Amino acid sequence: MSPPEKYIPALSYDRLTPLFDPLLRWSLRELELKRRLIVQAQIESGQRVLDLGCGTATLTILIKQTHPAAEVFGLDGDCKILGIAEAKVAKADVTIALDHGLAYELPYPDRSFDRVVSSLVIHHLTTENKRRAFNEIYRVLRPGGELHVLDFGRPHNLYTSIVSPLIRRLEEAADNVQGLLPEMMREAGFDQVEVTRRFTTIFGTLALYRAWRPA
Ligand SMILES: C[S@@+](CC[C@H](N)C(=O)[O-])C[C@H]1O[C@@H](n2cnc3c(N)ncnc32)[C@H](O)[C@@H]1O
């Protein structure tokens, strides 16, 4: 199935997808930041966890390896990258459900997850689709469930301020760089929305976000 219009693949262009893992590892302190995202999510035994926009499933596999008693799902809208994810999941010998679907039309029932985590996906969505995605995440989280996001954020020091004009033009990252994600999460109904950490990377500020669906 071909992706819908305005769909931005992992490295913007479909033919670059096989380079995604090596590039990310080199450029974005990948494993360190993904591990911090997992620590922040405080996943408990038996919880259902969705990795939204799982890509090649690096984060999804780490979650399952860190919390073997959690039920872990990865969703992505790109069949090609899901093929890479499937091979990695098989090699890691873990049980993860990989699903094809769109962040703003989630193929899951209401209140079906305890945690939704997402790494470097929200900046791929247009402003309207970011709002739709946050509404959908809210819908599939159970009351008291949590959203944890790693993605671009407002610049927080001299270097990230200098590179921010470039990052604003990257994919659909302008909302992130303007610091609009927390307000969008609140508009979807989330409470206790926080930027918990900011990191300097060569591509500017990456931020960890946390949001809670009221119990
Ligand atoms: C930069 S990659 C990040 C992958 C992974 N989360 C990680 O951190 O390694 C962005 C991913 O979001 C997916 N994506 C983009 N738009 C999407 C959408 N509307 N619905 C679902 N997935 C989407 C892409 O296919 C890609 O796999």
PDBQT file of the ligand as one rigid body, heavy atoms in Angstrom, charges set to zero:
ROOT
HETATM    1  C1  LIG A 301      12.556   9.866  11.813  1.00  0.00    +0.000 C 
HETATM    2  S1  LIG A 301      11.683   8.355  11.778  1.00  0.00    +0.000 S 
HETATM    3  C2  LIG A 301      11.731   7.857  13.484  1.00  0.00    +0.000 C 
HETATM    4  C3  LIG A 301      11.584   6.378  13.646  1.00  0.00    +0.000 C 
HETATM    5  C4  LIG A 301      11.687   5.859  15.093  1.00  0.00    +0.000 C 
HETATM    6  N1  LIG A 301      10.603   6.371  15.907  1.00  0.00    +0.000 N 
HETATM    7  C5  LIG A 301      13.014   6.188  15.686  1.00  0.00    +0.000 C 
HETATM    8  O1  LIG A 301      13.122   7.104  16.511  1.00  0.00    +0.000 OA
HETATM    9  O2  LIG A 301      14.001   5.505  15.313  1.00  0.00    +0.000 OA
HETATM   10  C6  LIG A 301      10.013   8.887  11.561  1.00  0.00    +0.000 C 
HETATM   11  C7  LIG A 301       9.049   7.723  11.366  1.00  0.00    +0.000 C 
HETATM   12  O3  LIG A 301       7.720   8.234  11.395  1.00  0.00    +0.000 OA
HETATM   13  C8  LIG A 301       6.977   7.553  10.413  1.00  0.00    +0.000 C 
HETATM   14  N2  LIG A 301       5.832   8.399  10.060  1.00  0.00    +0.000 N 
HETATM   15  C9  LIG A 301       5.843   9.594   9.437  1.00  0.00    +0.000 A 
HETATM   16  N3  LIG A 301       4.588  10.060   9.290  1.00  0.00    +0.000 NA
HETATM   17  C10 LIG A 301       3.772   9.134   9.846  1.00  0.00    +0.000 A 
HETATM   18  C11 LIG A 301       2.360   9.034  10.000  1.00  0.00    +0.000 A 
HETATM   19  N4  LIG A 301       1.544   9.988   9.559  1.00  0.00    +0.000 N 
HETATM   20  N5  LIG A 301       1.853   7.938  10.602  1.00  0.00    +0.000 NA
HETATM   21  C12 LIG A 301       2.667   6.939  11.035  1.00  0.00    +0.000 A 
HETATM   22  N6  LIG A 301       4.011   6.978  10.923  1.00  0.00    +0.000 NA
HETATM   23  C13 LIG A 301       4.556   8.072  10.343  1.00  0.00    +0.000 A 
HETATM   24  C14 LIG A 301       7.954   7.357   9.267  1.00  0.00    +0.000 C 
HETATM   25  O4  LIG A 301       7.540   6.325   8.399  1.00  0.00    +0.000 OA
HETATM   26  C15 LIG A 301       9.217   7.020  10.035  1.00  0.00    +0.000 C 
HETATM   27  O5  LIG A 301       9.343   5.642  10.262  1.00  0.00    +0.000 OA
ENDROOT
TORSDOF 0
